[in-house]
Structure formats: structure tokens, C-alpha cells
Amino acid sequence: SYGGDLIIPQPHTSPGVYARSFIEGIFSEKQLKNFRRELKKEGGLTSYPHPRSMPDYWQVANASMGLSTPTAIYQARFAKYLENRGLKPKLGGKVWCFIGDGETDEPEVLGTINIASRERLDNLILVVNCNLQRLDGPVRGNGKIIQELESSFLGSGWNVIKVIWGSGWDKLLNADSEGVLSNRMEECVDGDYQRYSILSGNQQREHWVDGNPKLEHMMNTLTDNELKQIKRGGQDHKKIFSAFNKAIHSKEKPTVILVKTVKGDGMIGVQGSNTVHQRKNLDGGQRLTIAKNLGIPLDEDSIRKAKFYHPGSDSPEVKYLIARRTELGGQIPERNTDCIKLKAPPLTSFESLLSGKNKRPQSTTMVLVRILTILLREKSLNKYIVPIVPDEARTFGLDALFKIAGIFSLQGQQYTPVDANSLVAYREAKDGQILQEGICETGALASFLAAGTAYSIHGLPMIPFYFFYSIFGFQRVGDMIWTCGDMLCRGFLIGGTAGRTTLNGEGIQHQDGHSQVVANTYPNLKSYDPAFAYELVVIVREGISRMYDRQENIFYYITVYNENYRMPAMTEDKGSQEGILAGAYHFYSTDSEKQSQVHLLGSGSIMQQVLAAKTLLESFGFEVSIWSITSYNELYREAEECVRQNRLNPLTKQKTPYVQRLFSKTTGVYVSASDYMKSLANSITPWMPSNYFVLGTDGYGLSETREELRSYFEISSDYICHAALVGLFRTNKISTAEFKKFAKDLKIKPNNPSPATR
């Protein structure tokens, strides 16, 4: 049996796709009338293909902004990946992607086509609708976009098929023994061709002839009306069928079909005009003309009112359509989420990371690699794990997986690597498990998307772990991550080398102090900034459970750091796991029997500065509590939802946010410190007790040592301690003399300019 095709339509064709589904009985007339009215109780239809809005219908999100091309390329590649790893039978099936010629100016389009030919993706067909128009005017008014694209794709090793002219031109072109017509066609630029689409037959003749007697003789074989009625190739069904049929038989290469069309073809008085995209309606006369031309059997009044036509479920046409779709495997599009469930490994599988017995300092990045290694050994999960990295595997310590998991390559490894005798040799294999994407964040994210949606496209619960420099995620490919949310993607985004001061020396471009802030703008993304190994274990286990057992439509962003320190044992407090997942929990108190005067909130690597500040404060005689904040974003979201519920239901028992309950029985001074902008920790200010101080890394990064950066951004242990002393002084817990005494040896620079304005 055939493996089935994945269709990624041009977004603006969605009304046509909906119309087809209406004829097939999938949508009701009410649903059609509610196009772009999603909140209607009868059900509405979304503007463009959005699986989040129509999860049983659309498979791939698309909105004409260039992202559908890398999405298609990497979906095709991932299908090959699954086949070569024995997870998917080799039953054929193509990925069809339809885009517009104007869209090819997006760098994600031509910037990703090389990998398709390099990987010999003969299961990929890209159809470019070349109507020669952008929204405002011609794509290449003084040039030829089709020839330009032909050169680009041929140069990248694609199979190129052009569908330029309709069958009405065949007789003329066959008679063109001297090539005068072909030469004239080459002389005309796209601006000319756009103009032809609005000219009368006689005017087109004059333009084509251009004073050439031979052309005049050829053109005189057609009447003005015949000349006007000749279609471009994209409006000729026979030509389209021929091109598609040729494309599906292509071997060893991806195929692009360049199809010449007229924008708004058939829309009398509108087609080919520069304003066609802005036309939202047609007048009664235009509707009548179009209905007549298309043979729509409605009465004049119904046509003027733009009523829908359905031939009837018992009509030969509908019966034929449904029979064909049944024979071909079902409706298109259709999104299916039937997929096996996976259980998260028990905590005991991660005992080496929970016991605290490993005295060797390690980073949270290394901890996550160890978690990944454990998962790769789990018999129930290992084949579903998909490690993804954009040429930074050695940076993150993932090179340890090269030998045991292998790097996926459709060509295998046809050379002996220079490090063949090493324990971490660069091993490529046709059944390799790691996706090494090179320096291409768009491609790596597209692979993450393909793996994370495999449950709905291939029925396989693939678990992608994409490791990347944290600043090169949302900042570089935020739109692709938004697509992940739209497509209900599942998996783990791992922001490595995180923190504006922890990644020392790299400077402005690399040092991330805001990805956690941006992460909160993605509604179904769960973001965490853990400090300890056991926190990571709890978060990853919960992620696997929620996404692959409970099958929730969420995905995760976890920031990990490259600073090494001792990892403590998992606390025995039964509430700590709940707190880790909720976003905060109590980690330490000087004396559990006494009320702490100072409460320090830490996350990520800056927890080490918090611990050092705790030691300083205790040496001054203060009782200190430490709270590990694993996710300010989770705390904020839960609190905001409580506020919303209370506002909407003022007469019921009012809800208290988790973070407010957490600190409800405490008093004193509260100091938060993180390697992220202050706005992250400030997001929970409304629910924190008074005397809450926030330290963060507002500003651009700098090439400096870790110690100097933390002092510069005022998040070092000295600055944390100083903030606590200020709070104690302001609440009259210490005198002026005591403040001066305690603060005198702290390395504080009160007259320095703000890092945020440097």
C-alpha cells in the first residue's frame, strides 16, 4: 500500500480547500459562512492552515512567510530518517509544498534548498505558483522570476519542471521553426506578461508582434478572442497533470515545478491588477460573469447573493469524489493523532543524578546529556529519542553519543574520519539517531518540528531534544518556534550555554539574558531554568509524561549552563517535586525552627551566587532561607489565571496563587537573582511580600570573565548580600552603623552607570 502524501498548500488557497471539503460533506454550509469566524458556536474555519485551530483537519501550519519550504524539506528528510531507522515502512509517499513566487524572496526558501538535493530527497515536490505578482506589484517587473528560480534550483541540484504555457499555445510554438516567437517571449519581461493578462486580444497581438512580419503572420492565425482565451500553463489542467505525473516519478532528486499563472484568473476586471490581493468582494455583475464562465448552476438572484452551490450528496460528481478519496486512503487534509503512549522512566533510573554522591563538579548541560544517555538506554523509549544539534555537539558534550547513537546520513559514511580511533569518533550512519544540522538554526528547528509532529503525521511518538545556544533560539528562529506551537509540536528545546554572565567571554552576540523572558510569549511552551541535577530529572520526566503519556499539546524550553559545581542530593521533602514543576520550592533554611530574616530566590547558575551570599549573611548573624525558582514563567501564568478566575467569579471562594501561598507564612526581606533580565523575576512582584528586590542582567553582554560580569551586572554574591542588607536597613532591622559595618567589605560600586544603558 502507498505511504500517503503530506500536502502543504499555499495558505491563500484555503477557501478552495474548504470548498472541496464542503462538496465532500466534511464541512457544513454554516461552517463555510463562518470562514474567519472561529469563535462561532456552530464552528468556524480559520483563515489559513492552522492545526491549533483545526486539529482534526490541517496537518501543517502555513502563512506565506517562507517557513513552509524548510518545513517541507525537513519533513521529507525526517520521513527518510524514520525509514532508514526501521521505524517507518518504505511505502512511498511524497511531501508536496505549494508556495508563491514572491515568497521565494524569503531567505528561508532558497537558503534551505541545498540540503534537499544533498540528501537526495526524491520524496519532495515543491510547486511554485509563478503569477509574477507580489502584493504591491510585480515580483521581477524588469526581469524573469521563473528563469531566476530555474537557475537557483538547477544550481542546487534539483529536478526542474516548468509549466509555462497552456495547450492553446502548442500549435503556435510547434510552428515556430525559426524561433521568432520563442525569442520574442524571451524579450518580454515579467512586467509585460502581467500587463498581457489585462489586455484585449487585439492589444496582446500588437504587443507580441512588435513590428515583426513573421510574428504578425503567426498571430493572425488566431482571432482576438482566441488569443485572449489562451491560458497560462498553470490554468491548463492537462499541463498540470503532465507536470505532476512527471514529478512523482523523479528519482534521487527533489523536484520543483515552476508554474506560470495569472493572479485572480477569471475575476473580471480584477485579474492581473496590482490591487487584486486587496479585493475582498465582487459586485453582482462580476459574480454573474464568473458564475457563467465557470458553469455554476445557480439562479441569478442566488449568484448575486453569493449563495453556495452543492450538487447534492447523491449526485454523480460527489459520489465520484468520495469514491476516489476512499480509494486513495481518505480525505485530504486530515490530521490523525492516534499514537501509542509512552511512560516516563521511574525516578530510580536516574539514581546517579539524584543521590548527590558524585563529588565531581558538573554543569547542568552535562547533567542533561547524562539524562539523554539514560533515556537512550531505556528499552521502552530509546528508539524514539531524537537528539538534534546545530554543529555544537562538542560544546554541549553530546559528542559522547556519536559512537553509541551515530549521526544520521542517507549516504552513510564513505570515508574514514580523522578521529576514527577516538572514543568520540565522528560516526555517520544510514541508521544514525543524531540529527547533526550544521550551522543552520532554521533547519535544526525544522527537524525538531518534524520529529515533534511525527505523532500526528506518522503515528510515531518521537521525542526530540534540540540543543542550541540559548540566544540563538527565539532570537534567531522565533517564528519557527511559533509554528511549533501552532502545529501542536512536542519535545524539548534545550537552551545551552545560557545566562548573560555564565557564558563568559563571548560578548554581545552570544550572551543570553532574555530567552526566558521571550519564552513566556509562547502560550503552550513550558519554560524552566533549573539549578540542580535532580530538578532537571523531575522536569524531563514530567515532560515525557505530559507529552507522551497524557499526550498534552505542549512543548518545553529548558535553559542549561556551562558552569561546573557540585550537585546536591534530591531533597526528601515530598512537596519539592510539586514545587519544582510549579516553579518554586523551599531549598534551605539556616534553622528550620526559626523564622528567617532574609529570603534569597535563585535559579540556574546564579544559585551558586545565592549560596555564597547566604554564607556571607549567616556570618553576619542572620537567619537565611533559600528558595529555588525553577520557572518564573510558570509562577506568573498560574498567578495570572488565579487573578482571572477571581475577577470573573467574584462571588465564589477566591483563589490564592501558588507563589503567594508559598511565602504566606514568611516575613523579612526577599532578594531574587538570576542570569536573566529583571523583568523575568519582576513578573511575580504583585504576589510577593513587600521588601522584594530583583537583581538581573539588563543590558548587552560583554567579553569578560564570569566574576567581572557578575559584578558588572550586579548579580554577584556581594550584590545579593548588599540588597538583603538594604532591605533590612529600610525595615529598621539593622541600624545605620550595622549596615555600614556589614557592607564595608562588599565589592559594591554605587556610582557605576547602569549596565542597561551602557
N, C-alpha and C positions, 0 to 999 in steps of 0.2 A: 504494500500500500504506500501511497505517496505521503511524504512527511508534512505537507501543508506549507502554505506561503504566509509570510508575515507582511502585511500591507501597511505602509506608512504614507497616507495620502497627503497631497498638498492641502494645507488647512482650509483654504477658501473654497475647497470643493465639498466641504461638509454638508451644505444643503442638498447637493446632488446625491451624496451617500445616504443622507436621511430619506430623500425621496425614494430611492431604490428600496430602502428598508420598509418604507410605508407601503409600497406596492407588494412587497413580500409578506406583509402582515405583521412585521415586527413592531412598528410604531403605529399609534392611532392618529387620527386627524387632530385630536386635541393636542397631542404631543407636538405635532408639526406646527400648530398655531402658537405653541409656546416655545418656539425657537428663540434662544437667548432670553428665556424667562424660566430659569432653572428652579425658582422657588414656588412656582405654581403647584397647587396641591395635586392637580391631575398629572403632574410630571412635565418637565421641560427638557429642551435639548440645548446642550452647551454650544457656544459659538464655534469652537474649533475642537479638534480631537483632544479630550482631556479625560484620561481614565479615572482621575479622582472624582470627577463629576458624574461620569457614566461608567462605573466599574464593571458592568457586565457587557459593555459594548466596545468602547475604544481600547486598543491594546497599547498604543504608543502615543505619548503626548507630542504635539507639534504646533508651531505657531509662526511659521515662515521667517524665522530669525537665524537660520543657518545650522541649528543644532540637530535637525533630523538627519543630515548627512553623516556626521560621526556616529550618531545613534545607530543608523542603519549599518554602517561599516562594521562597527564593533558587535552588533547583534549577529551579523553574518559570521564574523570571526568566532564569536563565542559558540555559535552552533557547531562550527568545526572543532572547537576545543572540546565540547561535550562529546562529539562523535569520536574523536581521537582518544579520549579517555575512557571510552566504552560506556558512557552514561546515557548516550542517546543513539538509537539505531541510525544507520546511514540510509535513510529512506528518501533522500532528496528534499526538496523544499527550497524556495527562494525567498530572499528578503527584497521586496520591491519598495523603493522610496521615490516619491514624486516631489520635485521642487520646482521653483520658478527660476528663470534666467537671471532676474535681478538679485535673487537670493544668493547667487554664486559669488557676489562681492563680499559676502561674509567670510572672514578668514577661516572659520571652522569648516567651510565647504572644501575649497581647493587645498587647504592646509592639511587635510587628513586623507586625501585620496591615494597617496603613495603606499600606505600600508595595505590597502585593498589589493593592489597588484602584487606587492611584495609577498603577501600571504596567499596569493592565487585564489581569491575569493570568487569562484565561479558561481557561488550561490547568491551573488549580489547583483541587482539590476537597479540602476539609478536612471530615472526618467526626468529629463529637464524640459519643462514646458517653456519653449522659447517664443513668447508672444512679443518679444522685443521691447516691452514696456516695464518701467518701474511705476511707482505710484504717481510721480510728478511728470515723467516724460520718458524718452527712450532710454534703454539700458546703455546702448552704444550708438547714439544718433549718427555719429560720424564714422562709425566702424561697423564691425560684424561680430556680434556676440557668439553666434554659432561657430564660426571659424576659430574664434579665440578659445572657446571651450574645447573644440575639437583638438586643437594643438596641445592644450593643457592635459587633457585626458590621454591622448596618444603618447605624449611625452612621459606620462606616468605609467604607461604600460597597460592601459585599459583597452578593451574592445569597444570601438566607437561605431554606433549605428546612427545615421542621420535620416530623418523623415522630414523632407523639406516641402515638396510639392504634392498636391493631390493628383488623382488619376487624370483629371482634366488637362493636365499639362503634358501627359505622357506622349500624346500624338505630336505635339509641337517639338518636344525635346528629341524624340526619335527622328524627326525630320531635320533636325539641326545638324546636318552633316559637316558644315563648316565651323560650327561652334559659335556663331554670331550671337545666338540667344544666350548661351552659357556665359559668353564674355560680357554681355550686357547685364546679366544677373550679377556677375562679379563686380561690375562697376557700381551698381546700386548699393548704397549703404543702408543701414537699418532704418534710418530716418525716412528714407524713400519708401521702404516696404511698409512702414507704419502708415504713411500717407496713402499708399495704394489702397489700404483697407477701407478708406472712407471715400475714395473717388468713384465716379461712374465708370462704366465700361469704356466709353469713348475717351475719357480723361486718362484712364490707365493705358489705353492704346498709345496715345500721344507720348506719354512718358516712356513707355517701353521702346517705341520706335526711335525717338530722339533723332530723327532725320536720316535714319539708316534704311535705304530702299529694301534691302533683304529682309530686315525685321518687319518693315511695313507689309511686304508680301506675305510673310508668315502670319502676322497678326490679322490680316484681312480674311484669313480662313475661318475666323471666329466672329460672331456677331457681338455687339456691345453687351448684350445681356449674357451671352455665354461667357464672355471674358469676366464680367462682374461676378458670375456664379462659380467660377473656378475656385476651389478651396485650397488652403494650405494643407500640407501633409497631415498635420495634427487634427484636421477636421474630416479626414478621409478614413473611415473605419477599416477599409481593406488595407490601406498602407500601415495603419497602426497594428492591425493583426499580423501583417507580414513582419514588421519590426519586432513585435513581442515574440513571435514564434522563433525568429532567428536568435533573439536574446536568450531564450531559455535553453538553447542547445549550445551555448558558448561553453568552452572547456578551458580550465586553467587560468582564466582571466575574469575579472569583473567586467560588467558591461554597462556602458552609459548610452542612453537613447536620447538624442537631441531632436526634439520635436518642434517644428515651426507651426505656430498657431496665430490666430488673431484674438486679441483680448476683447471679450464681450461679443464674440461672434454671434450674429443673429439678433443682437439688441439694436434694433433700427434706430439710427440717429445717435447711437452711443458707441458702438463698436469702434475700437481703434483710437478713440479720442483720449486726450491726456486726462480727462476728468472721469473716465469710465469707472475707476475704482471708488470714486466718491458717490456714484449714483446708487441711491438706496431704494429707488422706486421707479416704476414706469407708469406713464399715463394710460388711459383707457385705449387710445388709438394704438399705441405701441404694443400693448398686450394683445390686442386683436390681431395685429400683423404677425407677431411672433407665434401666437396660437395657430394661425392659419399655416404659417411656414412649417411648423412642427407637427401639424395634423392632430392637434389636441381636440377631441370631440366634445366640446362643451358649448352651450348656447352663448350668445353674445353677452347677455347680462352676467352670466357666471364668469365669463372671461374678464369682463371689466372689473368685477369684484374680486378677481384673483382667487376664485374658489379652487379647491384641489380636485384633481381628477383621479379616480381609481377605476380600472376596468372591471373590477369585481373578482372575488376570490375564486369563482368558478370559470373565469374567462380563460381561453387557451393561453394567453400571454402569461398570466400569473401562474397557471399550472406548469407551464414550461419553465419559468424562472425557478419555481420551488423544486421542481424535479431535477433541474441542473444543479442547484445548490446542494440538494440532498446527495446526488451522485458525487459531487465534489467534496463532500465532507461536512457541510453545514454552512451557516450564514457567515458572511464577511462584512464588517468586522464582528468579532465575538471574543470576549475576554473570559477565560476559564480559570478559576482559582482552585480547582481540585488538585490537591497536592498532599503527599504524606507528611505527617507531623514528626518532628524531632524533639527528643528530650534533651535538656541540658545535662551535662555530666554532673555527678554528685560532687559536693564540696571535697570529699575525700580524694578525688582525682587530683586536686591542687594542693595537697597537704604540704608539699615542699615550699609553697609560696605563702602558706598560712601560718606555719609554725614559728617563724622568726628565728629559726635555728641557723640559717645561713648568715654567717657573720661578715661575709664579703659584701662591701657596698655595691649597690647596683641601681641603675636608673629605672624609672617606670617604663621607659621604652624597652629596656631589656626584659623587664617583667612581662610585658605584653607579648614579646617574642616567645618567651617561655610558655605563656598561656597558649599561644598559637601552636607551639610544638606539642603540647599536651593534647590539644584538640586533634591534631593530625595523627595522634596515636589512638584516639578513641574509635573503636571499630564501628560504632553506630553513626559517627559524624565525619570521619576522616575524608571520605571521598567527596563530601560536599563543600569542604573548605576551599576557598579560592583566595590565596594571597596575591595582592596586586601592589606593584611598586613602580614609580617612575624614575628608574635609574638611580635610586638611592638605597638599594638593599644593604650595601655595606655600611652606610651611615647608620641605619637602624638596627644592624646586627642580623638582618634577615639572610645574609649570605650563608649562615649555618644551615639553611634549609635547601640550598642549591642541590646538594648531593642526595638528600633524602627525598625531596619532592620533585626536583627538576624544574627547569624553565620551559614553558610550552613553546614549541616551534613546529609549524607544519612541515618544515623541511628536516626536522631532526637536527643532528649536529654533524655536519660534513667536514669537520676539521678537528684537530686536537688542540684544546685550549692551552694557553700558556701556563696555566696553573693546574694542569691535569693531575699532578701528583699531590696536590694540596687537599687537606680535609674539607676545604670550602671551594672546591673546584667549580668553575662556571660550567654547569652541565645543562645543555639543551636537549630536549627530547620531544618526540611527537606526542607522547602522553604526559608531558610535564604538567605540573599542577600550578606553578607560579606564573603569573602574567607579568612579565618584565616589559614595561611600556616605553622605555627610553624617556627622553626629556619631552614629554607630551602630556601635560596635565589633562587636556581635553580628552585625549584618547584613553588615559587611565581612568578618568571619571566615567567615560562611556563604557569601558569594560566593567566598572563597578555597577553601572546601571544595568548592563546586560546580565550580569550574574545575579544582581539583586531582584530582577524581574523574571528570572528563569522559572520561578514557581508558577507564574501565570502564562508564560509563553511556551515553556517546555514541560511543565509539570514536575520540575525538579527543585527541591529546596536548597539551592546553592547559598552558601554563607560567605560573602566577600569580606575580606579585611583589606582595605586600601590604606597603605602607609604613605604619608607625604609630609613635606614641610608644612607646618600648620598655617603659615601665612600664604601658602600657595594653594589653598583650598578655596574658601569663599571669595577671597580677593581675586583669585585668578579665574576660577570657573564656577562662580556662584550661580550663574544661570543654569548650568548643567545640574548643580545640586538641587536647584528649584525644580528642575524636570524630574529628578529622583522623587521628590515629594509628590509631584503630580502623578507619576506612574506607580505610586504605592510601592516603591523600591524598598527592599530590606537589606540590612547589612551594617557593617561597622566602618565608619570613616575614622581613621586614626591620624590625628594631627600631631606628628612627631616634631622633635626639636622645638617644642613650644616655649612660650614665655619670652617677653621682651628683654629680660636680663639673663635668663638661664642660658639661652643660646648666645653666648658671649662672642665678641669679636667680629661678627658677621655684618653688623651695620643695618642701615635703614631698610634695605630691600627684604632682608631675611627675618628680622626680629619681630615676632608676632605678639602684640599686646591687645588684639581686638577680635580675634576669630570667635572667641566665646561670646562676645557681645553680638556679633553678626549672627551667630548660630541661633540666637533666640528669635530671630525674624522668620525662621522656618518652622511652621506650626507643628508638623509631625516629626520633627527631629529632636531626639533626646540628647542633651549635651552634658558631659561630665568632665571635671577637672580633678581627678583623684591624686592623692599624695602617696598612698601606700599600696603595696602589692595586694593585700587582701581586699582592699577597696576595688581594685581592678578586677579581681576574680569575681566578686559579688556582682559587679556591673555587667561583665561579659556574660556570666551565667544567666542573669535576669534578661539580658538582651536576647540570648538564644531562646530562652523560654517564651518570652513575649512574642517574638517574631516568628519562631518556627514550631512552637507547640500550640500556643494560643492563637498564632497567626494574625497578630495585630499589624495594621498598616503603619508601622513606624520604622525609623532607622536611627542609628546612633552616631554621635560625634564625641570622641574621647581624645583629650589632649594628654600627651605623654612627653616627658622631658629627658634631657641627656645628662642630668646631674646625678652622680652616684652618691648614695648614702645607705645606711643600714635600714632594712625594712623590719618594722616591729611585728610581733605576733598579732594575730587577729584577736581583738578584744572579746572577752567572754560574755559581754553584755548582749543579751538576746535582742535588744532593741537596736543594736548597731547596724545590722543588715538592713532593717527597715529604714534607718536613718541614712545610710549610705545611698539607698535608692531614692529616698525623699529629697536628699540634697544636703543634709547636715546631721551630725550626731556629736554627743559629748565624747571627747577623746581622753582628757586628762584633767585631774584636779590636784593641787598641792596637798590638800587634806579634804577627803570626802566628807568629813564630819563638820567642816567649817564652811561658811559662806564666802565664796571667792570675792575679792575686791576688784579683780581685773579679769576680763574675759577676752581671750585672743582667738580670732577666727582666721584659720589658714587653709590654703588649698594648694595643690600642685607642689612644685619645688619650694615655693616660698614658705611652706610649712616648716622647713628647716630653719628659716629665719625666725619664725614664730616660736619654735622650740628654744632657740638661742635667746630670744627676748624673754621668754619665760624664766630661764635660768637667771638672767640679769635681775628681773623683778623680784624673784624669790630671794636673791642675795640682798635685796633692799628690805626684805621682810614682808613682802606682800603675798597674799594667797591668790593663786592664779588658776584659772580654768582654761583649757584649750578645746576648741570646737573645730572639728574637721568639716569643711564645707566642700562637698563633692560636686555640688551644682547650684550655683546662684540662680540659674535659669529655671530649674525645677522648683525651687523655693518660690520664685516670683510667680510662675504660672499657677501653682496651687493656690497661692495667696490671692492672686487676682481673680481666680474662679470663685473663691470664697466671697470676695467683695461683690462680685456679680450676683451670686446666688442670694446674698443678703439684700442687695438692692432690689432684686426682682421679687423677693419673698419677705417683705418687712414684718409680716405678721407671724412668721414661723420662728422657731428657735434659730438664732443667728450662729453661723459657723465661725470658728476661730482658725485662722491659718496655722499650718504646721509650725512654721518658723516662730510665730508668736507664742504658740504653746510651748515650744522648746525652751524659750527664755523667760517664760511667765513667772517662774519661781526664783529668778536670779535678780541680783542688784549689782550695781557697780559701774565700771567703765568697760566699754566694748570697742575693740580695735580690730578691724578687718584688714588683711594684707594679702594681695595676690599679684601675680605677674601680668595682670590684665588691667585695662583701663578702669578708673574709679566707677564709671557708670555701671559696671557689672555688679559690684557689691552694693552700690547705692540703690540698685533696683529693689532691694528688700527693706530700705530705710523706713517706709511707712509702718512696718510691722515690728521693727526693732525697738527695744527700750531707748530712752533718751541717753545722751552721752555716747553716741555711736560714731566712731571715727573710721573713715575709709582711706586706706593708702593703696595706690595703684600706679600704673605706668603710662599715664597720659603723655603723649608726645611721640616723636620718631625715635627709632633705635639708634645706637651708636656703636662704633667699633671700639670696644674697651674690654677690660677684664670684668668678670662676673661681679667681683666685690665692688669695683668702682661704679659699675652700672647700678647696682642696688642702692648704693649710697646716693648716686646722682638722681635716681627716680624716687628716692625717699621711701624705700620699702625694706631697707636693711634691718637687722635686729635692733640696732641703735635707734632708728627712726620709729620702729614699732614700740619699743620701750618708752621713747620720748612722748609719743602720742598718748600712751597709757598714763604717764606722769602728768601730762597736761590735763587729761580728764579728771584725775584725782585732785589736782590743784583747783580746777574750776568748780568742783563739787565740795571743796573745803575738806577733803580727806587728808591733804597734806598742806603744810604751811609754805610760805614763800621760801623760807630758809631751807626746808626739807627739799623742795623742788630743785633749788639751786644745788644743793648737796648731791642729790641723786643724778642730776643732769649734767654735772660739770665734766664728767669723763666720757660722755656720749659724743660721738662724732657727728654733730649736727651743724649744718651750715644755713642759718636762718636768713642770710642776706642773698643767697643764690637766686637767680631768676628761675621761674617755673619751667620744668622740663617740657611742659605742654606748649610753651611759646618759643622755645629755642629755635 
